[in-house]
């Protein structure tokens, strides 16, 4: 039942399951800047795919790629 309700919420755009304080457990040991970017990406992937597993994996992979190609962003965040 939960899965069907989730699909309805997702279609209506009423739910984003992760936030800065509520993220997948696999993101737990990631640096904060990486975790936050991964959550942002994962939520977008989830909207498109509807698959949490794909969203979680893609979010982390793409966040790592992002910071690899934008190292200055890591420095900005670390300086705060």
C-alpha positions in Angstrom: 0.0 0.0 0.0 2.8 2.5 0.9 4.4 2.0 -2.5 1.1 2.9 -4.3 0.6 6.0 -2.1 4.1 7.0 -2.8 3.6 6.8 -6.5 0.5 8.9 -6.3 2.3 11.6 -4.2 5.3 11.5 -6.6 3.0 12.0 -9.7 1.4 15.0 -8.0 4.8 16.4 -7.1 3.8 16.5 -3.4 6.6 14.6 -1.9 10.4 14.9 -1.9 11.6 12.1 0.4 15.0 13.5 1.3 16.3 16.7 2.7 19.4 18.0 4.4 18.4 16.5 7.7 16.7 13.4 6.3 18.8 11.5 3.8 19.5 7.9 2.7 21.5 6.0 5.3 24.1 5.3 2.6 24.9 9.0 2.6 25.6 9.1 6.3 29.4 9.0 6.2 29.8 11.4 3.2 31.0 15.0 3.8 28.1 17.4 4.3 28.7 19.3 1.0 28.7 16.0 -1.0 25.7 14.7 0.9 23.6 17.8 0.3 24.4 17.8 -3.4 23.6 14.1 -3.7 20.2 14.7 -2.0 19.5 17.5 -4.5 20.3 15.3 -7.4 18.6 12.2 -6.0 15.4 14.0 -5.6 15.4 15.1 -9.2 16.2 11.6 -10.4 13.4 10.2 -8.2 10.9 12.6 -9.8 11.9 11.3 -13.2 12.4 7.6 -12.5 10.3 6.9 -9.5 12.9 4.4 -8.4 14.5 5.1 -5.0 17.5 2.8 -5.5 18.4 4.4 -8.8 17.9 7.8 -7.4 20.2 7.2 -4.4 23.0 5.6 -6.4 22.8 8.2 -9.2 22.6 11.1 -6.7 25.9 10.1 -5.0 27.7 9.3 -8.3 26.7 12.6 -9.9 27.5 14.6 -6.8 31.0 13.1 -6.8 31.4 13.9 -10.5 30.1 17.5 -9.9 32.7 18.2 -7.2 35.5 16.5 -9.2 34.8 18.9 -12.1 34.1 21.9 -9.8 36.7 21.7 -7.1 36.4 25.4 -6.4 32.9 24.7 -5.0 34.4 22.4 -2.4 36.8 25.1 -1.4 34.0 27.7 -1.1 32.0 25.4 1.1 35.0 24.5 3.3 35.7 28.2 3.8 32.3 28.9 5.3 
